[in-house]
C-alpha cells in the first residue's frame, strides 16, 4: 500500500497537463514531456491538480500506484522548474573544459576523456573543477551524471575522483609504519 500515492500533485502556473489514452502530456516553460502509464493507476486532472488512484485491488496495482504518481510528479516538475546535478573534480591536475557539445575531462589518465553531451541536456563548467548538468528529465540528468562520475569514482584514502556536490566520502586511514 502506497502512502505517497495518495498525495495530489499540484500543477504549477504556466504548466498545462492533459491526459489522452493512458498518456500524460505536460507542457511548461522549459519544454514538453509525456509519460505513458498503464492501467495500474487511474489518473485524473481536477482543480489544478493531478490525482492518482489505484486501477484495481490486486497487489500489482498497489505496488505501481506510488511509482506512477512519482513519475508523473517528476514530469510536471521537470517541465516547470527542471532538474540539476553538480559534480566536483577533486585531485591534482583534474579539470574539465567544455568544447562545443563535448566535455573534455582530464582525470590523471595518459589521455583526455571526451564525453559527448546529449542534445536534451545542458552541461556547464562554471569552474575547471565543477560540472553542472541540467535538464527536464530527472532520469536522464541522473544517468549522465553517473556516467561522468564513473570515469573516476572517488577513492577512500585521499578522496580523489569525481563526486556529487553533496556526497560525503568515508575516509580510510592509510598504512602505518
C-alpha positions in Angstrom: 0.0 0.0 0.0 1.5 3.3 -1.0 1.3 6.3 1.3 2.9 8.7 -1.3 0.3 7.7 -4.0 -2.5 9.4 -2.1 -0.9 12.9 -2.2 -2.3 15.0 -5.0 0.2 16.7 -7.4 -0.2 20.5 -7.7 0.2 21.8 -11.2 2.4 25.0 -11.2 1.4 28.2 -13.0 2.2 28.3 -16.8 2.1 24.5 -17.0 -0.5 22.6 -19.0 -1.3 18.9 -18.2 -3.7 16.7 -20.3 -4.4 13.0 -20.4 -5.2 11.1 -23.6 -5.5 7.3 -23.9 -3.2 6.4 -21.0 -0.6 9.0 -21.8 0.0 12.2 -19.7 1.3 15.2 -21.6 2.8 18.1 -19.7 3.9 21.4 -21.3 5.8 24.1 -19.3 8.2 26.9 -19.7 11.2 24.6 -20.1 9.6 22.2 -22.7 7.3 19.3 -23.2 7.3 15.8 -21.8 5.0 12.8 -21.9 4.6 9.7 -19.7 2.7 6.6 -20.7 1.2 4.9 -17.7 -0.6 1.6 -18.0 -3.9 0.6 -16.3 -2.1 0.1 -12.9 -3.3 3.6 -11.9 -6.2 5.9 -12.6 -5.0 9.4 -13.3 -7.4 12.5 -13.4 -6.9 16.2 -13.6 -9.1 18.1 -11.2 -9.0 21.7 -10.0 -5.4 22.5 -11.0 -4.0 19.2 -9.5 -3.4 15.7 -10.7 -5.0 12.9 -8.6 -3.6 9.3 -8.9 -5.6 6.4 -7.6 -5.3 2.6 -7.8 -6.5 0.9 -11.0 -7.8 -2.1 -9.1 -7.4 -4.1 -6.0 -4.7 -6.6 -6.9 -1.1 -6.5 -5.4 0.3 -5.2 -8.8 -2.0 -2.2 -8.7 -1.0 -1.4 -5.1 2.7 -1.6 -6.0 2.6 0.6 -9.1 0.3 3.2 -7.6 3.0 5.3 -5.9 5.5 4.7 -8.7 3.1 6.2 -11.3 2.4 9.2 -9.0 6.2 9.8 -8.5 6.9 9.6 -12.3 4.1 12.0 -13.1 5.3 14.4 -10.4 8.8 14.3 -11.9 7.4 15.0 -15.4 5.5 18.0 -14.1 8.4 19.3 -12.0 10.8 18.8 -15.0 8.8 20.9 -17.5 8.1 23.7 -14.9 11.4 24.0 -13.0 13.9 21.4 -14.3 16.5 19.2 -12.5 20.2 19.7 -11.9 23.1 17.7 -10.6 26.5 19.1 -9.7 29.8 17.2 -9.8 33.1 18.2 -8.2 36.5 17.1 -9.5 39.0 16.5 -6.7 42.6 15.7 -7.4 45.9 17.2 -8.6 45.5 18.2 -12.3 41.9 17.1 -12.5 39.9 19.5 -14.6 37.0 19.8 -17.1 36.5 22.0 -20.1 33.6 22.4 -22.4 34.3 22.4 -26.1 31.1 22.8 -28.0 28.9 19.7 -27.4 31.8 17.8 -25.9 33.0 17.8 -22.3 36.8 17.2 -22.1 37.9 15.7 -18.8 41.5 15.5 -17.6 41.5 12.9 -14.8 45.1 11.7 -14.4 45.0 9.3 -17.3 47.5 9.5 -20.1 44.8 10.9 -22.4 41.9 13.3 -22.1 38.4 11.8 -21.9 35.9 13.3 -24.4 32.3 12.9 -23.2 29.6 13.7 -25.8 26.8 15.7 -24.2 23.3 14.6 -25.2 21.2 17.2 -27.1 18.4 17.3 -24.5 20.7 18.2 -21.6 22.7 21.3 -20.7 26.2 20.9 -19.3 28.1 23.9 -17.8 31.6 24.2 -16.4 31.5 27.2 -14.0 34.9 26.4 -12.6 37.5 23.9 -14.1 36.8 21.6 -11.1 33.0 21.8 -11.2 30.4 20.4 -13.7 26.7 21.3 -13.6 24.3 19.1 -15.6 20.7 20.3 -16.0 17.6 19.2 -18.0 13.9 18.4 -17.8 14.1 14.6 -17.5 15.2 13.6 -13.9 16.3 10.1 -15.1 18.5 11.4 -17.9 20.2 14.1 -15.7 21.0 11.4 -13.1 22.2 8.9 -15.6 24.5 11.3 -17.4 25.9 12.5 -14.0 26.5 8.8 -13.0 28.2 8.1 -16.4 30.6 11.1 -15.9 31.3 10.1 -12.3 32.1 6.5 -13.4 35.3 7.7 -15.2 37.0 8.3 -11.9 35.0 7.4 -8.8 36.2 8.9 -5.5 38.7 6.8 -3.6 38.5 6.5 0.2 42.2 7.3 1.1 42.7 10.8 -0.4 39.2 11.5 -1.7 40.5 11.9 -5.3 37.9 11.5 -8.1 34.6 12.9 -9.3 31.9 13.2 -6.6 28.5 14.7 -6.3 28.5 18.1 -4.6 26.5 16.8 -1.6 28.2 13.4 -1.4 30.2 12.5 1.7 33.1 10.2 1.1 34.0 7.9 4.0 37.7 8.2 4.5 40.0 5.3 5.5 43.3 5.5 7.4 46.4 4.7 5.4 49.2 2.2 6.2 51.2 2.8 9.4 54.9 2.1 9.8 
